[in-house]
């Protein structure tokens, strides 16, 4: 059974999930119907969460040339 964290960042859903001894980051963009997985794995959940925010920001600002709609405040919830 894996454990992890989920958060909403603007219009994307972020997941940080533990697999074996590493943490993986995934992003779900419902606006553009896209799923992304970060190419790296991380040794801690905190590092993975930081990478998730960077991935989301890059995805929104660069990939889709969108402006963040909501403040960049994020709250992670454990699952």
N, C-alpha and C positions, 0 to 999 in steps of 0.2 A: 504494500500500500504506500503510495507516495503522499507526501504532504507538501503544502506550499502556501502561496499568498496570491490574492487577486486584488486588482484595483482598476478603477475607471480613470482614464486620463483623456480629457476632452471627449472625443467621439470614439476612442479605441479602448478595448478591454485588454488589460495586461495580466499575464499569469507568470509567476515564478514558482517553479516546481522542482522538488528534489528528486533526483534519480541517482541511485547508488550513492557515491560520495561527492556528487556535483549538483549544481543548481542550473536549471535551464530556463530561458526566457522565451515566452511566446506572446504574440500580439494578434488580436482579432479586430479588424476594421469592418464594422457593419455597414458603414456609409459606402465603402467601395468594394465590399464583399471580398476582403483579402485576409489571409492568414499568413503570418510570418513567424519564423523561429530564428532567434539570434544564433549566429554561427559559432559563438563561443559558449563554453560552460564555465561556471564560476564556483570558487571554493566556498563562498558563504552566501547566504540569502541576501544580506545587505549589499554585497557587490552586485549580485544579480538584479536587485531592485534598482540600483543606480543605473545599471546598463539598460534596464527596461525603460526607464524614463528617457534616457538618451535615444533609444530606439524609437520610442513613440514620438518624441520631438522631431527627430530626423524624418520619420515617416510622414508626419503631418506637414511640417514646414517645407521639406525638400521634395519628397516623392510626389506630394499632391499640391504643393505650392499653396497650402492653406494657412490661415492664421489661427492660432489657438483661440478658441471661443471662450473657454472658461479660464479662471485663474489657474496657475500651475501648481495648485495645491493637490496633494494626492494622499489618500488614506488606504493603507493596505489592510486587508482582512484575511485572516488565516482560514484555511480549509483543510 
